[in-house]
Amino acid sequence: MIIPVRCWSCGKPIGHLWESFQDKVNAGDERKKVLDELGLERYCCRAMFLGHSDLIDTAAQFKKF
C-alpha cells in the first residue's frame, strides 16, 4: 500500500525517493531515466518502484469496524 522505507532484498533506503519519482513520471519523463537520476541501480530497488501500486487511497475508504 505504501512504498517500503527500505528495499526488501538489499536493505537500501528508498522510501524518500518515491515522491520525486512520482512527480517526475507524472511530468512525462521516462521511467528508466528517472530511476537512473535517483541513483537506483540495483534491479531489486528498481523492481520495488516499477511494481508498486499505490492503494492507500482505496484502503482508506473502508472503515476498520
mmCIF file of the N, C-alpha and C atoms, coordinates in Angstrom:
data_MODEL
# 
_entry.id   MODEL 
# 
loop_
_atom_site.group_PDB 
_atom_site.id 
_atom_site.type_symbol 
_atom_site.label_atom_id 
_atom_site.label_alt_id 
_atom_site.label_comp_id 
_atom_site.label_asym_id 
_atom_site.label_entity_id 
_atom_site.label_seq_id 
_atom_site.pdbx_PDB_ins_code 
_atom_site.Cartn_x 
_atom_site.Cartn_y 
_atom_site.Cartn_z 
_atom_site.occupancy 
_atom_site.B_iso_or_equiv 
_atom_site.pdbx_formal_charge 
_atom_site.auth_seq_id 
_atom_site.auth_comp_id 
_atom_site.auth_asym_id 
_atom_site.auth_atom_id 
_atom_site.pdbx_PDB_model_num 
ATOM 1   N N  . MET A 1 1  ? 0.825   -1.194 0.000   1.00 0.00 ? 1  MET A N  1 
ATOM 2   C CA . MET A 1 1  ? 0.000   0.000  0.000   1.00 0.00 ? 1  MET A CA 1 
ATOM 3   C C  . MET A 1 1  ? 0.869   1.257  0.000   1.00 0.00 ? 1  MET A C  1 
ATOM 4   N N  . ILE A 1 2  ? 1.854   1.318  0.855   1.00 0.00 ? 2  ILE A N  1 
ATOM 5   C CA . ILE A 1 2  ? 2.786   2.439  0.884   1.00 0.00 ? 2  ILE A CA 1 
ATOM 6   C C  . ILE A 1 2  ? 4.165   1.876  0.544   1.00 0.00 ? 2  ILE A C  1 
ATOM 7   N N  . ILE A 1 3  ? 4.948   2.628  -0.186  1.00 0.00 ? 3  ILE A N  1 
ATOM 8   C CA . ILE A 1 3  ? 6.285   2.156  -0.557  1.00 0.00 ? 3  ILE A CA 1 
ATOM 9   C C  . ILE A 1 3  ? 7.084   1.890  0.717   1.00 0.00 ? 3  ILE A C  1 
ATOM 10  N N  . PRO A 1 4  ? 7.781   0.778  0.797   1.00 0.00 ? 4  PRO A N  1 
ATOM 11  C CA . PRO A 1 4  ? 8.572   0.485  1.996   1.00 0.00 ? 4  PRO A CA 1 
ATOM 12  C C  . PRO A 1 4  ? 9.719   1.485  2.172   1.00 0.00 ? 4  PRO A C  1 
ATOM 13  N N  . VAL A 1 5  ? 10.151  1.650  3.408   1.00 0.00 ? 5  VAL A N  1 
ATOM 14  C CA . VAL A 1 5  ? 11.244  2.568  3.699   1.00 0.00 ? 5  VAL A CA 1 
ATOM 15  C C  . VAL A 1 5  ? 12.545  2.035  3.116   1.00 0.00 ? 5  VAL A C  1 
ATOM 16  N N  . ARG A 1 6  ? 12.743  0.727  3.204   1.00 0.00 ? 6  ARG A N  1 
ATOM 17  C CA . ARG A 1 6  ? 13.953  0.093  2.679   1.00 0.00 ? 6  ARG A CA 1 
ATOM 18  C C  . ARG A 1 6  ? 13.575  -0.986 1.675   1.00 0.00 ? 6  ARG A C  1 
ATOM 19  N N  . CYS A 1 7  ? 14.497  -1.270 0.780   1.00 0.00 ? 7  CYS A N  1 
ATOM 20  C CA . CYS A 1 7  ? 14.315  -2.352 -0.189  1.00 0.00 ? 7  CYS A CA 1 
ATOM 21  C C  . CYS A 1 7  ? 14.299  -3.673 0.562   1.00 0.00 ? 7  CYS A C  1 
ATOM 22  N N  . TRP A 1 8  ? 13.390  -4.553 0.206   1.00 0.00 ? 8  TRP A N  1 
ATOM 23  C CA . TRP A 1 8  ? 13.258  -5.823 0.917   1.00 0.00 ? 8  TRP A CA 1 
ATOM 24  C C  . TRP A 1 8  ? 14.447  -6.733 0.664   1.00 0.00 ? 8  TRP A C  1 
ATOM 25  N N  . SER A 1 9  ? 15.076  -6.619 -0.469  1.00 0.00 ? 9  SER A N  1 
ATOM 26  C CA . SER A 1 9  ? 16.177  -7.527 -0.807  1.00 0.00 ? 9  SER A CA 1 
ATOM 27  C C  . SER A 1 9  ? 17.525  -7.063 -0.274  1.00 0.00 ? 9  SER A C  1 
ATOM 28  N N  . CYS A 1 10 ? 17.885  -5.821 -0.566  1.00 0.00 ? 10 CYS A N  1 
ATOM 29  C CA . CYS A 1 10 ? 19.234  -5.362 -0.224  1.00 0.00 ? 10 CYS A CA 1 
ATOM 30  C C  . CYS A 1 10 ? 19.285  -4.438 0.987   1.00 0.00 ? 10 CYS A C  1 
ATOM 31  N N  . GLY A 1 11 ? 18.162  -3.856 1.384   1.00 0.00 ? 11 GLY A N  1 
ATOM 32  C CA . GLY A 1 11 ? 18.127  -3.002 2.553   1.00 0.00 ? 11 GLY A CA 1 
ATOM 33  C C  . GLY A 1 11 ? 18.464  -1.545 2.304   1.00 0.00 ? 11 GLY A C  1 
ATOM 34  N N  . LYS A 1 12 ? 18.612  -1.150 1.055   1.00 0.00 ? 12 LYS A N  1 
ATOM 35  C CA . LYS A 1 12 ? 18.929  0.248  0.734   1.00 0.00 ? 12 LYS A CA 1 
ATOM 36  C C  . LYS A 1 12 ? 17.711  1.124  1.029   1.00 0.00 ? 12 LYS A C  1 
ATOM 37  N N  . PRO A 1 13 ? 17.898  2.280  1.677   1.00 0.00 ? 13 PRO A N  1 
ATOM 38  C CA . PRO A 1 13 ? 16.770  3.196  1.915   1.00 0.00 ? 13 PRO A CA 1 
ATOM 39  C C  . PRO A 1 13 ? 16.236  3.762  0.598   1.00 0.00 ? 13 PRO A C  1 
ATOM 40  N N  . ILE A 1 14 ? 14.942  3.548  0.340   1.00 0.00 ? 14 ILE A N  1 
ATOM 41  C CA . ILE A 1 14 ? 14.354  4.013  -0.920  1.00 0.00 ? 14 ILE A CA 1 
ATOM 42  C C  . ILE A 1 14 ? 13.062  4.804  -0.710  1.00 0.00 ? 14 ILE A C  1 
ATOM 43  N N  . GLY A 1 15 ? 12.517  4.805  0.486   1.00 0.00 ? 15 GLY A N  1 
ATOM 44  C CA . GLY A 1 15 ? 11.222  5.436  0.735   1.00 0.00 ? 15 GLY A CA 1 
ATOM 45  C C  . GLY A 1 15 ? 11.204  6.929  0.454   1.00 0.00 ? 15 GLY A C  1 
ATOM 46  N N  . HIS A 1 16 ? 12.312  7.603  0.694   1.00 0.00 ? 16 HIS A N  1 
ATOM 47  C CA . HIS A 1 16 ? 12.365  9.048  0.496   1.00 0.00 ? 16 HIS A CA 1 
ATOM 48  C C  . HIS A 1 16 ? 12.395  9.445  -0.978  1.00 0.00 ? 16 HIS A C  1 
ATOM 49  N N  . LEU A 1 17 ? 12.601  8.495  -1.863  1.00 0.00 ? 17 LEU A N  1 
ATOM 50  C CA . LEU A 1 17 ? 12.692  8.780  -3.290  1.00 0.00 ? 17 LEU A CA 1 
ATOM 51  C C  . LEU A 1 17 ? 11.351  8.662  -4.011  1.00 0.00 ? 17 LEU A C  1 
ATOM 52  N N  . TRP A 1 18 ? 10.343  8.109  -3.354  1.00 0.00 ? 18 TRP A N  1 
ATOM 53  C CA . TRP A 1 18 ? 9.077   7.800  -4.016  1.00 0.00 ? 18 TRP A CA 1 
ATOM 54  C C  . TRP A 1 18 ? 8.372   9.046  -4.546  1.00 0.00 ? 18 TRP A C  1 
ATOM 55  N N  . GLU A 1 19 ? 8.286   10.102 -3.747  1.00 0.00 ? 19 GLU A N  1 
ATOM 56  C CA . GLU A 1 19 ? 7.564   11.300 -4.173  1.00 0.00 ? 19 GLU A CA 1 
ATOM 57  C C  . GLU A 1 19 ? 8.228   11.971 -5.379  1.00 0.00 ? 19 GLU A C  1 
ATOM 58  N N  . SER A 1 20 ? 9.547   12.046 -5.366  1.00 0.00 ? 20 SER A N  1 
ATOM 59  C CA . SER A 1 20 ? 10.219  12.652 -6.513  1.00 0.00 ? 20 SER A CA 1 
ATOM 60  C C  . SER A 1 20 ? 10.077  11.774 -7.753  1.00 0.00 ? 20 SER A C  1 
ATOM 61  N N  . PHE A 1 21 ? 10.066  10.452 -7.580  1.00 0.00 ? 21 PHE A N  1 
ATOM 62  C CA . PHE A 1 21 ? 9.838   9.546  -8.705  1.00 0.00 ? 21 PHE A CA 1 
ATOM 63  C C  . PHE A 1 21 ? 8.455   9.784  -9.300  1.00 0.00 ? 21 PHE A C  1 
ATOM 64  N N  . GLN A 1 22 ? 7.438   9.853  -8.446  1.00 0.00 ? 22 GLN A N  1 
ATOM 65  C CA . GLN A 1 22 ? 6.069   10.068 -8.917  1.00 0.00 ? 22 GLN A CA 1 
ATOM 66  C C  . GLN A 1 22 ? 5.934   11.415 -9.626  1.00 0.00 ? 22 GLN A C  1 
ATOM 67  N N  . ASP A 1 23 ? 6.528   12.457 -9.063  1.00 0.00 ? 23 ASP A N  1 
ATOM 68  C CA . ASP A 1 23 ? 6.433   13.780 -9.674  1.00 0.00 ? 23 ASP A CA 1 
ATOM 69  C C  . ASP A 1 23 ? 7.051   13.803 -11.066 1.00 0.00 ? 23 ASP A C  1 
ATOM 70  N N  . LYS A 1 24 ? 8.217   13.209 -11.209 1.00 0.00 ? 24 LYS A N  1 
ATOM 71  C CA . LYS A 1 24 ? 8.905   13.223 -12.498 1.00 0.00 ? 24 LYS A CA 1 
ATOM 72  C C  . LYS A 1 24 ? 8.197   12.361 -13.537 1.00 0.00 ? 24 LYS A C  1 
ATOM 73  N N  . VAL A 1 25 ? 7.660   11.210 -13.118 1.00 0.00 ? 25 VAL A N  1 
ATOM 74  C CA . VAL A 1 25 ? 6.943   10.345 -14.054 1.00 0.00 ? 25 VAL A CA 1 
ATOM 75  C C  . VAL A 1 25 ? 5.636   11.009 -14.494 1.00 0.00 ? 25 VAL A C  1 
ATOM 76  N N  . ASN A 1 26 ? 4.941   11.644 -13.546 1.00 0.00 ? 26 ASN A N  1 
ATOM 77  C CA . ASN A 1 26 ? 3.702   12.337 -13.896 1.00 0.00 ? 26 ASN A CA 1 
ATOM 78  C C  . ASN A 1 26 ? 3.959   13.554 -14.782 1.00 0.00 ? 26 ASN A C  1 
ATOM 79  N N  . ALA A 1 27 ? 5.162   14.103 -14.709 1.00 0.00 ? 27 ALA A N  1 
ATOM 80  C CA . ALA A 1 27 ? 5.521   15.229 -15.572 1.00 0.00 ? 27 ALA A CA 1 
ATOM 81  C C  . ALA A 1 27 ? 5.826   14.773 -16.993 1.00 0.00 ? 27 ALA A C  1 
ATOM 82  N N  . GLY A 1 28 ? 5.980   13.461 -17.187 1.00 0.00 ? 28 GLY A N  1 
ATOM 83  C CA . GLY A 1 28 ? 6.180   12.944 -18.535 1.00 0.00 ? 28 GLY A CA 1 
ATOM 84  C C  . GLY A 1 28 ? 7.552   12.380 -18.807 1.00 0.00 ? 28 GLY A C  1 
ATOM 85  N N  . ASP A 1 29 ? 8.408   12.322 -17.806 1.00 0.00 ? 29 ASP A N  1 
ATOM 86  C CA . ASP A 1 29 ? 9.746   11.754 -18.015 1.00 0.00 ? 29 ASP A CA 1 
ATOM 87  C C  . ASP A 1 29 ? 9.675   10.236 -18.138 1.00 0.00 ? 29 ASP A C  1 
ATOM 88  N N  . GLU A 1 30 ? 10.644  9.677  -18.795 1.00 0.00 ? 30 GLU A N  1 
ATOM 89  C CA . GLU A 1 30 ? 10.732  8.233  -18.970 1.00 0.00 ? 30 GLU A CA 1 
ATOM 90  C C  . GLU A 1 30 ? 11.157  7.578  -17.645 1.00 0.00 ? 30 GLU A C  1 
ATOM 91  N N  . ARG A 1 31 ? 10.528  6.463  -17.299 1.00 0.00 ? 31 ARG A N  1 
ATOM 92  C CA . ARG A 1 31 ? 10.787  5.814  -16.008 1.00 0.00 ? 31 ARG A CA 1 
ATOM 93  C C  . ARG A 1 31 ? 12.236  5.371  -15.848 1.00 0.00 ? 31 ARG A C  1 
ATOM 94  N N  . LYS A 1 32 ? 12.824  4.842  -16.892 1.00 0.00 ? 32 LYS A N  1 
ATOM 95  C CA . LYS A 1 32 ? 14.219  4.396  -16.812 1.00 0.00 ? 32 LYS A CA 1 
ATOM 96  C C  . LYS A 1 32 ? 15.148  5.563  -16.512 1.00 0.00 ? 32 LYS A C  1 
ATOM 97  N N  . LYS A 1 33 ? 14.917  6.673  -17.164 1.00 0.00 ? 33 LYS A N  1 
ATOM 98  C CA . LYS A 1 33 ? 15.736  7.856  -16.953 1.00 0.00 ? 33 LYS A CA 1 
ATOM 99  C C  . LYS A 1 33 ? 15.584  8.379  -15.523 1.00 0.00 ? 33 LYS A C  1 
ATOM 100 N N  . VAL A 1 34 ? 14.373  8.380  -15.002 1.00 0.00 ? 34 VAL A N  1 
ATOM 101 C CA . VAL A 1 34 ? 14.118  8.863  -13.643 1.00 0.00 ? 34 VAL A CA 1 
ATOM 102 C C  . VAL A 1 34 ? 14.799  7.963  -12.622 1.00 0.00 ? 34 VAL A C  1 
ATOM 103 N N  . LEU A 1 35 ? 14.719  6.650  -12.807 1.00 0.00 ? 35 LEU A N  1 
ATOM 104 C CA . LEU A 1 35 ? 15.367  5.722  -11.882 1.00 0.00 ? 35 LEU A CA 1 
ATOM 105 C C  . LEU A 1 35 ? 16.883  5.902  -11.894 1.00 0.00 ? 35 LEU A C  1 
ATOM 106 N N  . ASP A 1 36 ? 17.448  6.152  -13.063 1.00 0.00 ? 36 ASP A N  1 
ATOM 107 C CA . ASP A 1 36 ? 18.885  6.406  -13.160 1.00 0.00 ? 36 ASP A CA 1 
ATOM 108 C C  . ASP A 1 36 ? 19.272  7.700  -12.447 1.00 0.00 ? 36 ASP A C  1 
ATOM 109 N N  . GLU A 1 37 ? 18.458  8.741  -12.597 1.00 0.00 ? 37 GLU A N  1 
ATOM 110 C CA . GLU A 1 37 ? 18.738  10.022 -11.949 1.00 0.00 ? 37 GLU A CA 1 
ATOM 111 C C  . GLU A 1 37 ? 18.660  9.915  -10.431 1.00 0.00 ? 37 GLU A C  1 
ATOM 112 N N  . LEU A 1 38 ? 17.761  9.081  -9.942  1.00 0.00 ? 38 LEU A N  1 
ATOM 113 C CA . LEU A 1 38 ? 17.596  8.924  -8.490  1.00 0.00 ? 38 LEU A CA 1 
ATOM 114 C C  . LEU A 1 38 ? 18.670  8.030  -7.882  1.00 0.00 ? 38 LEU A C  1 
ATOM 115 N N  . GLY A 1 39 ? 19.459  7.380  -8.711  1.00 0.00 ? 39 GLY A N  1 
ATOM 116 C CA . GLY A 1 39 ? 20.550  6.547  -8.209  1.00 0.00 ? 39 GLY A CA 1 
ATOM 117 C C  . GLY A 1 39 ? 20.140  5.127  -7.882  1.00 0.00 ? 39 GLY A C  1 
ATOM 118 N N  . LEU A 1 40 ? 19.034  4.676  -8.435  1.00 0.00 ? 40 LEU A N  1 
ATOM 119 C CA . LEU A 1 40 ? 18.588  3.298  -8.207  1.00 0.00 ? 40 LEU A CA 1 
ATOM 120 C C  . LEU A 1 40 ? 19.174  2.418  -9.298  1.00 0.00 ? 40 LEU A C  1 
ATOM 121 N N  . GLU A 1 41 ? 20.255  1.730  -8.970  1.00 0.00 ? 41 GLU A N  1 
ATOM 122 C CA . GLU A 1 41 ? 20.953  0.909  -9.954  1.00 0.00 ? 41 GLU A CA 1 
ATOM 123 C C  . GLU A 1 41 ? 20.667  -0.570 -9.795  1.00 0.00 ? 41 GLU A C  1 
ATOM 124 N N  . ARG A 1 42 ? 20.402  -1.012 -8.590  1.00 0.00 ? 42 ARG A N  1 
ATOM 125 C CA . ARG A 1 42 ? 20.152  -2.436 -8.358  1.00 0.00 ? 42 ARG A CA 1 
ATOM 126 C C  . ARG A 1 42 ? 18.780  -2.826 -8.870  1.00 0.00 ? 42 ARG A C  1 
ATOM 127 N N  . TYR A 1 43 ? 18.696  -4.018 -9.443  1.00 0.00 ? 43 TYR A N  1 
ATOM 128 C CA . TYR A 1 43 ? 17.432  -4.456 -10.039 1.00 0.00 ? 43 TYR A CA 1 
ATOM 129 C C  . TYR A 1 43 ? 16.351  -4.648 -8.991  1.00 0.00 ? 43 TYR A C  1 
ATOM 130 N N  . CYS A 1 44 ? 16.729  -4.986 -7.749  1.00 0.00 ? 44 CYS A N  1 
ATOM 131 C CA . CYS A 1 44 ? 15.719  -5.198 -6.712  1.00 0.00 ? 44 CYS A CA 1 
ATOM 132 C C  . CYS A 1 44 ? 15.060  -3.877 -6.325  1.00 0.00 ? 44 CYS A C  1 
ATOM 133 N N  . CYS A 1 45 ? 15.833  -2.809 -6.224  1.00 0.00 ? 45 CYS A N  1 
ATOM 134 C CA . CYS A 1 45 ? 15.288  -1.493 -5.883  1.00 0.00 ? 45 CYS A CA 1 
ATOM 135 C C  . CYS A 1 45 ? 14.428  -0.954 -7.027  1.00 0.00 ? 45 CYS A C  1 
ATOM 136 N N  . ARG A 1 46 ? 14.878  -1.158 -8.240  1.00 0.00 ? 46 ARG A N  1 
ATOM 137 C CA . ARG A 1 46 ? 14.106  -0.710 -9.399  1.00 0.00 ? 46 ARG A CA 1 
ATOM 138 C C  . ARG A 1 46 ? 12.773  -1.445 -9.480  1.00 0.00 ? 46 ARG A C  1 
ATOM 139 N N  . ALA A 1 47 ? 12.796  -2.731 -9.162  1.00 0.00 ? 47 ALA A N  1 
ATOM 140 C CA . ALA A 1 47 ? 11.571  -3.522 -9.194  1.00 0.00 ? 47 ALA A CA 1 
ATOM 141 C C  . ALA A 1 47 ? 10.580  -3.057 -8.144  1.00 0.00 ? 47 ALA A C  1 
ATOM 142 N N  . MET A 1 48 ? 11.087  -2.592 -6.999  1.00 0.00 ? 48 MET A N  1 
ATOM 143 C CA . MET A 1 48 ? 10.201  -2.072 -5.950  1.00 0.00 ? 48 MET A CA 1 
ATOM 144 C C  . MET A 1 48 ? 9.410   -0.870 -6.471  1.00 0.00 ? 48 MET A C  1 
ATOM 145 N N  . PHE A 1 49 ? 10.066  -0.007 -7.230  1.00 0.00 ? 49 PHE A N  1 
ATOM 146 C CA . PHE A 1 49 ? 9.409   1.189  -7.752  1.00 0.00 ? 49 PHE A CA 1 
ATOM 147 C C  . PHE A 1 49 ? 8.492   0.867  -8.922  1.00 0.00 ? 49 PHE A C  1 
ATOM 148 N N  . LEU A 1 50 ? 8.945   0.005  -9.819  1.00 0.00 ? 50 LEU A N  1 
ATOM 149 C CA . LEU A 1 50 ? 8.151   -0.284 -11.012 1.00 0.00 ? 50 LEU A CA 1 
ATOM 150 C C  . LEU A 1 50 ? 6.958   -1.186 -10.710 1.00 0.00 ? 50 LEU A C  1 
ATOM 151 N N  . GLY A 1 51 ? 7.078   -2.017 -9.695  1.00 0.00 ? 51 GLY A N  1 
ATOM 152 C CA . GLY A 1 51 ? 5.992   -2.936 -9.371  1.00 0.00 ? 51 GLY A CA 1 
ATOM 153 C C  . GLY A 1 51 ? 5.036   -2.439 -8.312  1.00 0.00 ? 51 GLY A C  1 
ATOM 154 N N  . HIS A 1 52 ? 5.278   -1.266 -7.770  1.00 0.00 ? 52 HIS A N  1 
ATOM 155 C CA . HIS A 1 52 ? 4.447   -0.740 -6.685  1.00 0.00 ? 52 HIS A CA 1 
ATOM 156 C C  . HIS A 1 52 ? 3.174   -0.120 -7.231  1.00 0.00 ? 52 HIS A C  1 
ATOM 157 N N  . SER A 1 53 ? 2.043   -0.447 -6.612  1.00 0.00 ? 53 SER A N  1 
ATOM 158 C CA . SER A 1 53 ? 0.782   0.213  -6.939  1.00 0.00 ? 53 SER A CA 1 
ATOM 159 C C  . SER A 1 53 ? 0.276   0.884  -5.679  1.00 0.00 ? 53 SER A C  1 
ATOM 160 N N  . ASP A 1 54 ? -0.006  2.154  -5.766  1.00 0.00 ? 54 ASP A N  1 
ATOM 161 C CA . ASP A 1 54 ? -0.377  2.953  -4.611  1.00 0.00 ? 54 ASP A CA 1 
ATOM 162 C C  . ASP A 1 54 ? -1.857  2.731  -4.289  1.00 0.00 ? 54 ASP A C  1 
ATOM 163 N N  . LEU A 1 55 ? -2.131  1.958  -3.244  1.00 0.00 ? 55 LEU A N  1 
ATOM 164 C CA . LEU A 1 55 ? -3.502  1.604  -2.887  1.00 0.00 ? 55 LEU A CA 1 
ATOM 165 C C  . LEU A 1 55 ? -3.968  2.234  -1.581  1.00 0.00 ? 55 LEU A C  1 
ATOM 166 N N  . ILE A 1 56 ? -3.230  3.159  -1.021  1.00 0.00 ? 56 ILE A N  1 
ATOM 167 C CA . ILE A 1 56 ? -3.586  3.730  0.270   1.00 0.00 ? 56 ILE A CA 1 
ATOM 168 C C  . ILE A 1 56 ? -4.913  4.485  0.201   1.00 0.00 ? 56 ILE A C  1 
ATOM 169 N N  . ASP A 1 57 ? -5.189  5.163  -0.906  1.00 0.00 ? 57 ASP A N  1 
ATOM 170 C CA . ASP A 1 57 ? -6.451  5.887  -1.029  1.00 0.00 ? 57 ASP A CA 1 
ATOM 171 C C  . ASP A 1 57 ? -7.636  4.928  -1.102  1.00 0.00 ? 57 ASP A C  1 
ATOM 172 N N  . THR A 1 58 ? -7.462  3.795  -1.751  1.00 0.00 ? 58 THR A N  1 
ATOM 173 C CA . THR A 1 58 ? -8.526  2.794  -1.843  1.00 0.00 ? 58 THR A CA 1 
ATOM 174 C C  . THR A 1 58 ? -8.785  2.164  -0.483  1.00 0.00 ? 58 THR A C  1 
ATOM 175 N N  . ALA A 1 59 ? -7.739  1.832  0.245   1.00 0.00 ? 59 ALA A N  1 
ATOM 176 C CA . ALA A 1 59 ? -7.900  1.208  1.561   1.00 0.00 ? 59 ALA A CA 1 
ATOM 177 C C  . ALA A 1 59 ? -8.447  2.177  2.590   1.00 0.00 ? 59 ALA A C  1 
ATOM 178 N N  . ALA A 1 60 ? -8.182  3.462  2.432   1.00 0.00 ? 60 ALA A N  1 
ATOM 179 C CA . ALA A 1 60 ? -8.658  4.468  3.390   1.00 0.00 ? 60 ALA A CA 1 
ATOM 180 C C  . ALA A 1 60 ? -10.157 4.678  3.317   1.00 0.00 ? 60 ALA A C  1 
ATOM 181 N N  . GLN A 1 61 ? -10.801 4.242  2.257   1.00 0.00 ? 61 GLN A N  1 
ATOM 182 C CA . GLN A 1 61 ? -12.239 4.418  2.121   1.00 0.00 ? 61 GLN A CA 1 
ATOM 183 C C  . GLN A 1 61 ? -13.034 3.486  3.035   1.00 0.00 ? 61 GLN A C  1 
ATOM 184 N N  . PHE A 1 62 ? -12.442 2.406  3.485   1.00 0.00 ? 62 PHE A N  1 
ATOM 185 C CA . PHE A 1 62 ? -13.152 1.417  4.281   1.00 0.00 ? 62 PHE A CA 1 
ATOM 186 C C  . PHE A 1 62 ? -12.953 1.677  5.759   1.00 0.00 ? 62 PHE A C  1 
ATOM 187 N N  . LYS A 1 63 ? -13.985 1.389  6.549   1.00 0.00 ? 63 LYS A N  1 
ATOM 188 C CA . LYS A 1 63 ? -13.903 1.558  7.993   1.00 0.00 ? 63 LYS A CA 1 
ATOM 189 C C  . LYS A 1 63 ? -13.219 0.349  8.616   1.00 0.00 ? 63 LYS A C  1 
ATOM 190 N N  . LYS A 1 64 ? -12.611 0.572  9.770   1.00 0.00 ? 64 LYS A N  1 
ATOM 191 C CA . LYS A 1 64 ? -11.976 -0.544 10.467  1.00 0.00 ? 64 LYS A CA 1 
ATOM 192 C C  . LYS A 1 64 ? -13.025 -1.511 10.998  1.00 0.00 ? 64 LYS A C  1 
ATOM 193 N N  . PHE A 1 65 ? -14.018 -0.974 11.691  1.00 0.00 ? 65 PHE A N  1 
ATOM 194 C CA . PHE A 1 65 ? -15.067 -1.808 12.283  1.00 0.00 ? 65 PHE A CA 1 
ATOM 195 C C  . PHE A 1 65 ? -16.415 -1.191 12.075  1.00 0.00 ? 65 PHE A C  1 
# 
